[in-house]
Every structure is written in structure tokens, then in C-alpha cells.
Amino acid sequence: RINREPTEQEYEDMLFGWLVESGITSNSVIYVKNNATVGIGTGEQDRVGVAEIAVDKAYRKLMDRLSFERYQTPFNLLKDEDKIAEITADVEAQKGGLIGSTMVSDAFFPFRDGIDVGLRQGVKSVIQPGGSMNDFEVIEACNENGATMVYTGQRSFKH
């Protein structure tokens, strides 16, 4: 049993994320915060891989945003090592903007390792179909990290 009920904002992010998820290619995990996607991972055959891809994209997206806001240039075109180090440190401190985000998966987590990827980044809510023989592991992972989770009871696969 999940120890914590979602907040109103977490419910909003779950619903928004589930609707976005329904339009993404199968085998995906996305991160959502304040009704916006933060990172999208898709196309891998395992939950760990797509969760990691989505984390990587969240970090890259935030690096670009900060670079544009501060220096009016994409992060990958920055030449000044001090500016690169500053943005990298800021993004790492913010964990790519993932702290307090919602993790959305189009399929169940067969083991806790996939959900642990998001929880290590500060995810505080999860929405997924459920139905794995190891759902108890995922519940334990959420409870250990003060995260909440909702099961949809249905997959969002395209095949």
C-alpha cells in the first residue's frame, strides 16, 4: 500500500502526463512537472533504459534553457569553460528540473530498478499501469522515498 496520497498538483501532473504519454511511441517513460514535460524517453525495451534517456533529456533541456536565458546561445555552442561549468553545476544541483516531478510509464515496472532511476532524481509521484508480479517492490521504493503512486490499470502501448 502506498503511504501517501497525491497532492492536487501531483494529480494534475499525473493526468497531464498520462494524456501526453498516450501520444508517445510505445516503451516510454516521461517526467512531468507543473503541467509541462521535463524529459521524454522512448523506444527502449526496458524501463531502466527509457527512464535514463528521459533523465538525460531533462538535463540537456535545462542546460539549453539556462544557456539561452543567460547567454542567448545553445549550451552546445558555449565556448567559455566558466560558463559551461556554471550551467552544468546549476543543472546538476536542480537534478535537471526533476525534483518534485511526476514519472509516467506506459507499462508496468517489472522491477524497482526502473522507478529507482526517477526516485534518485527527486521524483515525488508516479503513474503507471501496474500489474507486475513485483508491484510490491515498486510500492516499497515509493514509500522509502516519500513518493506517491497511482495505478491506471491499463497500458498505453501503441501495439
VMD Tcl script that builds the backbone (N, CA, C; Angstrom):
set m [mol new atoms 477]
animate dup $m
set s [atomselect $m all]
$s set {name element resname resid chain x y z} {
  {N N ARG 1 A 0.842 -1.179 0.000}
  {CA C ARG 1 A 0.000 0.000 0.000}
  {C C ARG 1 A 0.885 1.240 0.000}
  {N N ILE 2 A 0.542 2.188 -0.841}
  {CA C ILE 2 A 1.255 3.461 -0.906}
  {C C ILE 2 A 0.893 4.280 0.333}
  {N N ASN 3 A 1.908 4.828 0.977}
  {CA C ASN 3 A 1.699 5.538 2.241}
  {C C ASN 3 A 1.141 6.950 2.084}
  {N N ARG 4 A 1.341 7.562 0.921}
  {CA C ARG 4 A 0.966 8.974 0.773}
  {C C ARG 4 A 0.048 9.169 -0.421}
  {N N GLU 5 A -1.028 9.894 -0.203}
  {CA C GLU 5 A -1.939 10.265 -1.288}
  {C C GLU 5 A -1.313 11.397 -2.102}
  {N N PRO 6 A -1.579 11.450 -3.400}
  {CA C PRO 6 A -1.061 12.559 -4.213}
  {C C PRO 6 A -1.686 13.891 -3.819}
  {N N THR 7 A -0.906 14.946 -3.976}
  {CA C THR 7 A -1.430 16.300 -3.793}
  {C C THR 7 A -2.265 16.652 -5.024}
  {N N GLU 8 A -2.954 17.769 -4.960}
  {CA C GLU 8 A -3.750 18.210 -6.107}
  {C C GLU 8 A -2.860 18.453 -7.330}
  {N N GLN 9 A -1.699 19.086 -7.124}
  {CA C GLN 9 A -0.776 19.335 -8.240}
  {C C GLN 9 A -0.224 18.022 -8.796}
  {N N GLU 10 A 0.062 17.076 -7.927}
  {CA C GLU 10 A 0.547 15.777 -8.406}
  {C C GLU 10 A -0.520 15.077 -9.243}
  {N N TYR 11 A -1.776 15.143 -8.802}
  {CA C TYR 11 A -2.869 14.577 -9.604}
  {C C TYR 11 A -2.941 15.263 -10.972}
  {N N GLU 12 A -2.817 16.584 -10.982}
  {CA C GLU 12 A -2.853 17.312 -12.257}
  {C C GLU 12 A -1.714 16.866 -13.165}
  {N N ASP 13 A -0.507 16.750 -12.598}
  {CA C ASP 13 A 0.637 16.316 -13.403}
  {C C ASP 13 A 0.479 14.875 -13.875}
  {N N MET 14 A -0.104 14.031 -13.042}
  {CA C MET 14 A -0.347 12.646 -13.457}
  {C C MET 14 A -1.309 12.591 -14.637}
  {N N LEU 15 A -2.400 13.323 -14.538}
  {CA C LEU 15 A -3.387 13.332 -15.620}
  {C C LEU 15 A -2.785 13.916 -16.891}
  {N N PHE 16 A -2.117 15.056 -16.760}
  {CA C PHE 16 A -1.465 15.668 -17.913}
  {C C PHE 16 A -0.455 14.696 -18.526}
  {N N GLY 17 A 0.382 14.105 -17.683}
  {CA C GLY 17 A 1.405 13.176 -18.165}
  {C C GLY 17 A 0.822 11.952 -18.837}
  {N N TRP 18 A -0.251 11.421 -18.279}
  {CA C TRP 18 A -0.883 10.239 -18.879}
  {C C TRP 18 A -1.455 10.583 -20.254}
  {N N LEU 19 A -2.017 11.771 -20.398}
  {CA C LEU 19 A -2.538 12.191 -21.705}
  {C C LEU 19 A -1.403 12.394 -22.706}
  {N N VAL 20 A -0.304 13.004 -22.280}
  {CA C VAL 20 A 0.861 13.157 -23.158}
  {C C VAL 20 A 1.402 11.781 -23.523}
  {N N GLU 21 A 1.517 10.927 -22.532}
  {CA C GLU 21 A 2.054 9.570 -22.739}
  {C C GLU 21 A 1.282 8.821 -23.814}
  {N N SER 22 A -0.023 9.039 -23.863}
  {CA C SER 22 A -0.850 8.304 -24.831}
  {C C SER 22 A -0.500 8.649 -26.272}
  {N N GLY 23 A 0.218 9.751 -26.491}
  {CA C GLY 23 A 0.597 10.134 -27.848}
  {C C GLY 23 A 2.041 9.842 -28.182}
  {N N ILE 24 A 2.766 9.203 -27.275}
  {CA C ILE 24 A 4.189 8.917 -27.475}
  {C C ILE 24 A 4.349 7.474 -27.906}
  {N N THR 25 A 5.399 7.214 -28.660}
  {CA C THR 25 A 5.698 5.858 -29.099}
  {C C THR 25 A 5.808 4.927 -27.898}
  {N N SER 26 A 5.439 3.680 -28.099}
  {CA C SER 26 A 5.459 2.695 -27.012}
  {C C SER 26 A 6.844 2.519 -26.410}
  {N N ASN 27 A 6.832 1.920 -25.238}
  {CA C ASN 27 A 8.034 1.699 -24.438}
  {C C ASN 27 A 8.639 3.032 -24.039}
  {N N SER 28 A 7.894 3.782 -23.243}
  {CA C SER 28 A 8.354 5.115 -22.873}
  {C C SER 28 A 8.125 5.424 -21.400}
  {N N VAL 29 A 8.940 6.347 -20.929}
  {CA C VAL 29 A 8.808 6.945 -19.608}
  {C C VAL 29 A 8.985 8.437 -19.814}
  {N N ILE 30 A 8.127 9.228 -19.191}
  {CA C ILE 30 A 8.282 10.675 -19.262}
  {C C ILE 30 A 8.241 11.245 -17.852}
  {N N TYR 31 A 8.808 12.436 -17.720}
  {CA C TYR 31 A 8.756 13.182 -16.462}
  {C C TYR 31 A 7.996 14.471 -16.727}
  {N N VAL 32 A 7.101 14.806 -15.797}
  {CA C VAL 32 A 6.237 15.973 -15.922}
  {C C VAL 32 A 6.326 16.773 -14.625}
  {N N LYS 33 A 6.308 18.093 -14.768}
  {CA C LYS 33 A 6.274 18.954 -13.581}
  {C C LYS 33 A 5.498 20.216 -13.923}
  {N N ASN 34 A 4.540 20.551 -13.100}
  {CA C ASN 34 A 3.713 21.744 -13.282}
  {C C ASN 34 A 3.103 21.810 -14.683}
  {N N ASN 35 A 2.517 20.691 -15.091}
  {CA C ASN 35 A 1.812 20.576 -16.372}
  {C C ASN 35 A 2.696 20.841 -17.583}
  {N N ALA 36 A 3.945 20.454 -17.487}
  {CA C ALA 36 A 4.876 20.548 -18.622}
  {C C ALA 36 A 5.770 19.315 -18.614}
  {N N THR 37 A 6.107 18.828 -19.799}
  {CA C THR 37 A 7.050 17.714 -19.853}
  {C C THR 37 A 8.443 18.237 -19.532}
  {N N VAL 38 A 9.181 17.462 -18.768}
  {CA C VAL 38 A 10.536 17.822 -18.373}
  {C C VAL 38 A 11.527 16.944 -19.127}
  {N N GLY 39 A 11.182 15.682 -19.347}
  {CA C GLY 39 A 12.038 14.756 -20.081}
  {C C GLY 39 A 11.205 13.629 -20.653}
  {N N ILE 40 A 11.570 13.191 -21.852}
  {CA C ILE 40 A 10.846 12.107 -22.518}
  {C C ILE 40 A 11.858 11.073 -22.987}
  {N N GLY 41 A 11.640 9.820 -22.603}
  {CA C GLY 41 A 12.452 8.708 -23.078}
  {C C GLY 41 A 11.541 7.692 -23.739}
  {N N THR 42 A 11.933 7.199 -24.895}
  {CA C THR 42 A 11.058 6.292 -25.623}
  {C C THR 42 A 11.845 5.312 -26.478}
  {N N GLY 43 A 11.216 4.200 -26.788}
  {CA C GLY 43 A 11.756 3.263 -27.759}
  {C C GLY 43 A 12.647 2.166 -27.219}
  {N N GLU 44 A 12.975 2.198 -25.958}
  {CA C GLU 44 A 13.809 1.143 -25.381}
  {C C GLU 44 A 12.928 -0.034 -24.965}
  {N N GLN 45 A 13.542 -1.162 -24.773}
  {CA C GLN 45 A 12.780 -2.356 -24.414}
  {C C GLN 45 A 12.740 -2.587 -22.911}
  {N N ASP 46 A 13.299 -1.650 -22.151}
  {CA C ASP 46 A 13.271 -1.818 -20.705}
  {C C ASP 46 A 12.960 -0.481 -20.034}
  {N N ARG 47 A 12.388 -0.570 -18.863}
  {CA C ARG 47 A 12.001 0.624 -18.111}
  {C C ARG 47 A 13.219 1.426 -17.653}
  {N N VAL 48 A 14.315 0.750 -17.302}
  {CA C VAL 48 A 15.517 1.454 -16.858}
  {C C VAL 48 A 16.062 2.317 -17.994}
  {N N GLY 49 A 16.168 1.747 -19.178}
  {CA C GLY 49 A 16.713 2.479 -20.324}
  {C C GLY 49 A 15.913 3.719 -20.664}
  {N N VAL 50 A 14.595 3.602 -20.731}
  {CA C VAL 50 A 13.792 4.776 -21.090}
  {C C VAL 50 A 13.779 5.807 -19.972}
  {N N ALA 51 A 13.822 5.343 -18.725}
  {CA C ALA 51 A 13.876 6.286 -17.600}
  {C C ALA 51 A 15.182 7.072 -17.630}
  {N N GLU 52 A 16.284 6.406 -17.960}
  {CA C GLU 52 A 17.584 7.079 -18.040}
  {C C GLU 52 A 17.647 8.044 -19.216}
  {N N ILE 53 A 17.089 7.647 -20.344}
  {CA C ILE 53 A 17.053 8.542 -21.508}
  {C C ILE 53 A 16.263 9.806 -21.167}
  {N N ALA 54 A 15.132 9.648 -20.506}
  {CA C ALA 54 A 14.312 10.803 -20.134}
  {C C ALA 54 A 15.049 11.712 -19.152}
  {N N VAL 55 A 15.825 11.131 -18.238}
  {CA C VAL 55 A 16.635 11.939 -17.316}
  {C C VAL 55 A 17.663 12.733 -18.112}
  {N N ASP 56 A 18.355 12.062 -19.007}
  {CA C ASP 56 A 19.371 12.729 -19.831}
  {C C ASP 56 A 18.767 13.887 -20.614}
  {N N LYS 57 A 17.599 13.669 -21.187}
  {CA C LYS 57 A 16.952 14.737 -21.955}
  {C C LYS 57 A 16.534 15.900 -21.062}
  {N N ALA 58 A 16.100 15.600 -19.848}
  {CA C ALA 58 A 15.725 16.675 -18.919}
  {C C ALA 58 A 16.949 17.540 -18.607}
  {N N TYR 59 A 18.075 16.906 -18.347}
  {CA C TYR 59 A 19.298 17.656 -18.053}
  {C C TYR 59 A 19.704 18.511 -19.249}
  {N N ARG 60 A 19.684 17.924 -20.441}
  {CA C ARG 60 A 20.088 18.663 -21.645}
  {C C ARG 60 A 19.145 19.834 -21.929}
  {N N LYS 61 A 17.862 19.592 -21.738}
  {CA C LYS 61 A 16.866 20.638 -21.973}
  {C C LYS 61 A 17.079 21.817 -21.026}
  {N N LEU 62 A 17.354 21.529 -19.762}
  {CA C LEU 62 A 17.570 22.592 -18.799}
  {C C LEU 62 A 18.887 23.317 -19.080}
  {N N MET 63 A 19.915 22.590 -19.498}
  {CA C MET 63 A 21.178 23.242 -19.859}
  {C C MET 63 A 20.957 24.240 -20.999}
  {N N ASP 64 A 20.210 23.820 -22.006}
  {CA C ASP 64 A 19.915 24.721 -23.125}
  {C C ASP 64 A 19.109 25.928 -22.665}
  {N N ARG 65 A 18.093 25.685 -21.839}
  {CA C ARG 65 A 17.256 26.804 -21.382}
  {C C ARG 65 A 18.084 27.822 -20.610}
  {N N LEU 66 A 18.890 27.354 -19.678}
  {CA C LEU 66 A 19.717 28.269 -18.895}
  {C C LEU 66 A 20.726 28.993 -19.773}
  {N N SER 67 A 21.285 28.298 -20.742}
  {CA C SER 67 A 22.253 28.910 -21.652}
  {C C SER 67 A 21.596 30.004 -22.489}
  {N N PHE 68 A 20.404 29.743 -22.988}
  {CA C PHE 68 A 19.681 30.761 -23.760}
  {C C PHE 68 A 19.317 31.954 -22.880}
  {N N GLU 69 A 18.815 31.664 -21.670}
  {CA C GLU 69 A 18.417 32.757 -20.777}
  {C C GLU 69 A 19.605 33.636 -20.400}
  {N N ARG 70 A 20.736 33.027 -20.149}
  {CA C ARG 70 A 21.897 33.776 -19.658}
  {C C ARG 70 A 22.793 34.328 -20.758}
  {N N TYR 71 A 22.956 33.563 -21.844}
  {CA C TYR 71 A 23.962 33.926 -22.848}
  {C C TYR 71 A 23.437 33.950 -24.281}
  {N N GLN 72 A 22.132 33.774 -24.455}
  {CA C GLN 72 A 21.481 33.824 -25.761}
  {C C GLN 72 A 22.133 32.883 -26.780}
  {N N THR 73 A 22.550 31.729 -26.318}
  {CA C THR 73 A 23.161 30.742 -27.210}
  {C C THR 73 A 22.868 29.335 -26.690}
  {N N PRO 74 A 22.788 28.356 -27.588}
  {CA C PRO 74 A 22.587 26.971 -27.134}
  {C C PRO 74 A 23.784 26.502 -26.304}
  {N N PHE 75 A 23.542 25.625 -25.372}
  {CA C PHE 75 A 24.589 25.142 -24.481}
  {C C PHE 75 A 25.746 24.510 -25.264}
  {N N ASN 76 A 25.427 23.725 -26.285}
  {CA C ASN 76 A 26.491 23.030 -27.023}
  {C C ASN 76 A 27.379 23.971 -27.839}
  {N N LEU 77 A 26.990 25.236 -27.968}
  {CA C LEU 77 A 27.824 26.199 -28.687}
  {C C LEU 77 A 28.611 27.114 -27.744}
  {N N LEU 78 A 28.403 26.963 -26.450}
  {CA C LEU 78 A 29.183 27.747 -25.493}
  {C C LEU 78 A 30.656 27.342 -25.583}
  {N N LYS 79 A 31.524 28.325 -25.566}
  {CA C LYS 79 A 32.964 28.064 -25.627}
  {C C LYS 79 A 33.653 28.360 -24.297}
  {N N ASP 80 A 33.094 29.272 -23.529}
  {CA C ASP 80 A 33.687 29.707 -22.268}
  {C C ASP 80 A 33.542 28.599 -21.219}
  {N N GLU 81 A 34.658 28.056 -20.769}
  {CA C GLU 81 A 34.652 26.943 -19.809}
  {C C GLU 81 A 33.987 27.320 -18.491}
  {N N ASP 82 A 34.126 28.565 -18.062}
  {CA C ASP 82 A 33.494 29.004 -16.815}
  {C C ASP 82 A 31.966 29.006 -16.940}
  {N N LYS 83 A 31.474 29.462 -18.086}
  {CA C LYS 83 A 30.027 29.466 -18.315}
  {C C LYS 83 A 29.495 28.034 -18.384}
  {N N ILE 84 A 30.238 27.170 -19.058}
  {CA C ILE 84 A 29.839 25.759 -19.167}
  {C C ILE 84 A 29.789 25.132 -17.772}
  {N N ALA 85 A 30.809 25.368 -16.981}
  {CA C ALA 85 A 30.871 24.804 -15.625}
  {C C ALA 85 A 29.748 25.345 -14.753}
  {N N GLU 86 A 29.449 26.639 -14.884}
  {CA C GLU 86 A 28.385 27.267 -14.092}
  {C C GLU 86 A 27.034 26.632 -14.403}
  {N N ILE 87 A 26.724 26.514 -15.684}
  {CA C ILE 87 A 25.430 25.937 -16.080}
  {C C ILE 87 A 25.365 24.468 -15.689}
  {N N THR 88 A 26.422 23.730 -15.916}
  {CA C THR 88 A 26.447 22.314 -15.555}
  {C C THR 88 A 26.202 22.128 -14.060}
  {N N ALA 89 A 26.858 22.939 -13.240}
  {CA C ALA 89 A 26.679 22.851 -11.786}
  {C C ALA 89 A 25.244 23.197 -11.384}
  {N N ASP 90 A 24.674 24.227 -11.989}
  {CA C ASP 90 A 23.298 24.618 -11.679}
  {C C ASP 90 A 22.311 23.515 -12.052}
  {N N VAL 91 A 22.508 22.913 -13.221}
  {CA C VAL 91 A 21.611 21.851 -13.688}
  {C C VAL 91 A 21.737 20.619 -12.793}
  {N N GLU 92 A 22.943 20.277 -12.424}
  {CA C GLU 92 A 23.138 19.129 -11.529}
  {C C GLU 92 A 22.514 19.382 -10.158}
  {N N ALA 93 A 22.628 20.601 -9.659}
  {CA C ALA 93 A 22.022 20.937 -8.367}
  {C C ALA 93 A 20.503 20.828 -8.421}
  {N N GLN 94 A 19.940 21.148 -9.584}
  {CA C GLN 94 A 18.488 21.070 -9.775}
  {C C GLN 94 A 18.042 19.699 -10.283}
  {N N LYS 95 A 19.000 18.796 -10.448}
  {CA C LYS 95 A 18.744 17.458 -10.994}
  {C C LYS 95 A 17.916 17.544 -12.274}
  {N N GLY 96 A 18.333 18.451 -13.141}
  {CA C GLY 96 A 17.684 18.584 -14.436}
  {C C GLY 96 A 16.262 19.106 -14.364}
  {N N GLY 97 A 15.866 19.663 -13.223}
  {CA C GLY 97 A 14.487 20.123 -13.062}
  {C C GLY 97 A 13.542 19.011 -12.640}
  {N N LEU 98 A 14.092 17.863 -12.290}
  {CA C LEU 98 A 13.263 16.695 -11.975}
  {C C LEU 98 A 12.818 16.608 -10.515}
  {N N ILE 99 A 13.375 17.428 -9.655}
  {CA C ILE 99 A 12.991 17.387 -8.244}
  {C C ILE 99 A 11.511 17.759 -8.114}
  {N N GLY 100 A 10.745 16.865 -7.511}
  {CA C GLY 100 A 9.314 17.099 -7.336}
  {C C GLY 100 A 8.470 16.755 -8.543}
  {N N SER 101 A 9.071 16.125 -9.538}
  {CA C SER 101 A 8.330 15.810 -10.760}
  {C C SER 101 A 7.533 14.511 -10.629}
  {N N THR 102 A 6.745 14.244 -11.664}
  {CA C THR 102 A 5.953 13.022 -11.780}
  {C C THR 102 A 6.563 12.146 -12.855}
  {N N MET 103 A 6.694 10.870 -12.560}
  {CA C MET 103 A 7.202 9.877 -13.509}
  {C C MET 103 A 6.000 9.143 -14.097}
  {N N VAL 104 A 5.950 9.075 -15.428}
  {CA C VAL 104 A 4.825 8.457 -16.128}
  {C C VAL 104 A 5.372 7.329 -16.992}
  {N N SER 105 A 4.813 6.138 -16.839}
  {CA C SER 105 A 5.254 4.995 -17.621}
  {C C SER 105 A 4.067 4.379 -18.343}
  {N N ASP 106 A 4.263 4.048 -19.630}
  {CA C ASP 106 A 3.169 3.462 -20.406}
  {C C ASP 106 A 2.956 1.983 -20.114}
  {N N ALA 107 A 3.878 1.370 -19.372}
  {CA C ALA 107 A 3.758 -0.033 -18.987}
  {C C ALA 107 A 4.211 -0.182 -17.545}
  {N N PHE 108 A 3.910 -1.327 -16.962}
  {CA C PHE 108 A 4.300 -1.535 -15.565}
  {C C PHE 108 A 5.813 -1.629 -15.423}
  {N N PHE 109 A 6.277 -1.403 -14.210}
  {CA C PHE 109 A 7.679 -1.586 -13.872}
  {C C PHE 109 A 7.851 -3.032 -13.408}
  {N N PRO 110 A 8.572 -3.857 -14.165}
  {CA C PRO 110 A 8.704 -5.259 -13.774}
  {C C PRO 110 A 9.549 -5.445 -12.510}
  {N N PHE 111 A 10.408 -4.480 -12.235}
  {CA C PHE 111 A 11.246 -4.470 -11.031}
  {C C PHE 111 A 11.381 -3.026 -10.566}
  {N N ARG 112 A 11.921 -2.821 -9.410}
  {CA C ARG 112 A 12.034 -1.472 -8.867}
  {C C ARG 112 A 13.164 -0.668 -9.500}
  {N N ASP 113 A 14.080 -1.301 -10.213}
  {CA C ASP 113 A 15.237 -0.578 -10.757}
  {C C ASP 113 A 14.839 0.550 -11.704}
  {N N GLY 114 A 13.770 0.364 -12.457}
  {CA C GLY 114 A 13.313 1.416 -13.368}
  {C C GLY 114 A 12.793 2.626 -12.622}
  {N N ILE 115 A 11.983 2.396 -11.616}
  {CA C ILE 115 A 11.426 3.512 -10.856}
  {C C ILE 115 A 12.497 4.173 -9.988}
  {N N ASP 116 A 13.491 3.405 -9.564}
  {CA C ASP 116 A 14.581 3.973 -8.773}
  {C C ASP 116 A 15.340 5.046 -9.542}
  {N N VAL 117 A 15.408 4.912 -10.860}
  {CA C VAL 117 A 16.068 5.931 -11.680}
  {C C VAL 117 A 15.421 7.287 -11.430}
  {N N GLY 118 A 14.117 7.344 -11.481}
  {CA C GLY 118 A 13.402 8.600 -11.244}
  {C C GLY 118 A 13.466 9.060 -9.799}
  {N N LEU 119 A 13.309 8.134 -8.881}
  {CA C LEU 119 A 13.330 8.498 -7.465}
  {C C LEU 119 A 14.669 9.102 -7.064}
  {N N ARG 120 A 15.764 8.608 -7.631}
  {CA C ARG 120 A 17.085 9.187 -7.335}
  {C C ARG 120 A 17.191 10.629 -7.822}
  {N N GLN 121 A 16.359 11.013 -8.775}
  {CA C GLN 121 A 16.368 12.373 -9.313}
  {C C GLN 121 A 15.397 13.288 -8.577}
  {N N GLY 122 A 14.666 12.757 -7.622}
  {CA C GLY 122 A 13.752 13.593 -6.846}
  {C C GLY 122 A 12.294 13.485 -7.240}
  {N N VAL 123 A 11.949 12.494 -8.067}
  {CA C VAL 123 A 10.545 12.264 -8.424}
  {C C VAL 123 A 9.747 12.040 -7.141}
  {N N LYS 124 A 8.565 12.642 -7.080}
  {CA C LYS 124 A 7.725 12.501 -5.893}
  {C C LYS 124 A 6.365 11.880 -6.179}
  {N N SER 125 A 6.073 11.616 -7.461}
  {CA C SER 125 A 4.830 10.919 -7.780}
  {C C SER 125 A 5.023 10.116 -9.058}
  {N N VAL 126 A 4.255 9.035 -9.143}
  {CA C VAL 126 A 4.372 8.093 -10.252}
  {C C VAL 126 A 2.978 7.690 -10.691}
  {N N ILE 127 A 2.810 7.564 -12.001}
  {CA C ILE 127 A 1.588 6.970 -12.548}
  {C C ILE 127 A 2.025 5.910 -13.553}
  {N N GLN 128 A 1.422 4.743 -13.431}
  {CA C GLN 128 A 1.781 3.605 -14.281}
  {C C GLN 128 A 0.649 2.585 -14.235}
  {N N PRO 129 A 0.622 1.649 -15.202}
  {CA C PRO 129 A -0.466 0.678 -15.236}
  {C C PRO 129 A -0.512 -0.288 -14.061}
  {N N GLY 130 A 0.661 -0.659 -13.515}
  {CA C GLY 130 A 0.685 -1.707 -12.503}
  {C C GLY 130 A 0.448 -3.052 -13.158}
  {N N GLY 131 A 0.445 -4.096 -12.363}
  {CA C GLY 131 A 0.159 -5.432 -12.882}
  {C C GLY 131 A 1.363 -6.352 -12.931}
  {N N SER 132 A 2.512 -5.880 -12.461}
  {CA C SER 132 A 3.696 -6.734 -12.397}
  {C C SER 132 A 3.596 -7.655 -11.187}
  {N N MET 133 A 4.210 -8.819 -11.291}
  {CA C MET 133 A 4.283 -9.704 -10.124}
  {C C MET 133 A 5.129 -9.061 -9.024}
  {N N ASN 134 A 5.927 -8.058 -9.395}
  {CA C ASN 134 A 6.794 -7.382 -8.442}
  {C C ASN 134 A 6.306 -5.979 -8.081}
  {N N ASP 135 A 5.022 -5.721 -8.218}
  {CA C ASP 135 A 4.482 -4.401 -7.851}
  {C C ASP 135 A 4.859 -4.021 -6.423}
  {N N PHE 136 A 4.956 -4.996 -5.538}
  {CA C PHE 136 A 5.301 -4.693 -4.148}
  {C C PHE 136 A 6.655 -4.004 -4.048}
  {N N GLU 137 A 7.603 -4.347 -4.935}
  {CA C GLU 137 A 8.922 -3.706 -4.929}
  {C C GLU 137 A 8.805 -2.221 -5.285}
  {N N VAL 138 A 7.971 -1.919 -6.243}
  {CA C VAL 138 A 7.774 -0.542 -6.686}
  {C C VAL 138 A 7.081 0.266 -5.585}
  {N N ILE 139 A 6.119 -0.350 -4.924}
  {CA C ILE 139 A 5.441 0.301 -3.802}
  {C C ILE 139 A 6.447 0.593 -2.691}
  {N N GLU 140 A 7.290 -0.382 -2.378}
  {CA C GLU 140 A 8.319 -0.178 -1.349}
  {C C GLU 140 A 9.257 0.964 -1.727}
  {N N ALA 141 A 9.661 1.018 -2.994}
  {CA C ALA 141 A 10.565 2.078 -3.461}
  {C C ALA 141 A 9.922 3.449 -3.261}
  {N N CYS 142 A 8.657 3.574 -3.629}
  {CA C CYS 142 A 7.953 4.854 -3.442}
  {C C CYS 142 A 7.872 5.211 -1.962}
  {N N ASN 143 A 7.456 4.270 -1.146}
  {CA C ASN 143 A 7.320 4.541 0.283}
  {C C ASN 143 A 8.656 4.906 0.919}
  {N N GLU 144 A 9.724 4.256 0.515}
  {CA C GLU 144 A 11.053 4.559 1.050}
  {C C GLU 144 A 11.494 5.981 0.706}
  {N N ASN 145 A 10.972 6.525 -0.386}
  {CA C ASN 145 A 11.375 7.846 -0.863}
  {C C ASN 145 A 10.320 8.921 -0.664}
  {N N GLY 146 A 9.269 8.612 0.069}
  {CA C GLY 146 A 8.212 9.593 0.321}
  {C C GLY 146 A 7.436 9.970 -0.928}
  {N N ALA 147 A 7.456 9.079 -1.907}
  {CA C ALA 147 A 6.737 9.329 -3.165}
  {C C ALA 147 A 5.367 8.660 -3.117}
  {N N THR 148 A 4.485 9.143 -3.946}
  {CA C THR 148 A 3.159 8.559 -4.075}
  {C C THR 148 A 3.039 7.912 -5.456}
  {N N MET 149 A 2.041 7.065 -5.623}
  {CA C MET 149 A 1.864 6.393 -6.918}
  {C C MET 149 A 0.396 6.065 -7.136}
  {N N VAL 150 A 0.008 6.130 -8.403}
  {CA C VAL 150 A -1.339 5.769 -8.821}
  {C C VAL 150 A -1.221 4.750 -9.952}
  {N N TYR 151 A -2.040 3.718 -9.883}
  {CA C TYR 151 A -2.118 2.719 -10.953}
  {C C TYR 151 A -3.274 3.068 -11.883}
  {N N THR 152 A -3.035 2.993 -13.182}
  {CA C THR 152 A -4.101 3.248 -14.149}
  {C C THR 152 A -4.911 1.989 -14.435}
  {N N GLY 153 A -4.261 0.822 -14.277}
  {CA C GLY 153 A -4.943 -0.432 -14.583}
  {C C GLY 153 A -4.963 -0.762 -16.061}
  {N N GLN 154 A -4.394 0.102 -16.892}
  {CA C GLN 154 A -4.326 -0.182 -18.329}
  {C C GLN 154 A -3.035 0.367 -18.902}
  {N N ARG 155 A -2.518 -0.335 -19.899}
  {CA C ARG 155 A -1.307 0.126 -20.568}
  {C C ARG 155 A -1.643 1.190 -21.580}
  {N N SER 156 A -0.620 1.920 -21.982}
  {CA C SER 156 A -0.784 2.955 -23.004}
  {C C SER 156 A 0.055 2.609 -24.228}
  {N N PHE 157 A 0.261 1.331 -24.472}
  {CA C PHE 157 A 1.053 0.864 -25.618}
  {C C PHE 157 A 0.333 1.153 -26.927}
  {N N LYS 158 A 1.124 1.294 -28.002}
  {CA C LYS 158 A 0.562 1.505 -29.339}
  {C C LYS 158 A 0.457 0.213 -30.147}
  {N N HIS 159 A 0.822 -0.905 -29.549}
  {CA C HIS 159 A 0.792 -2.176 -30.298}
  {C C HIS 159 A 0.097 -3.244 -29.510}
}
mol reanalyze $m
mol bondsrecalc $m
mol representation Tube
mol addrep $m
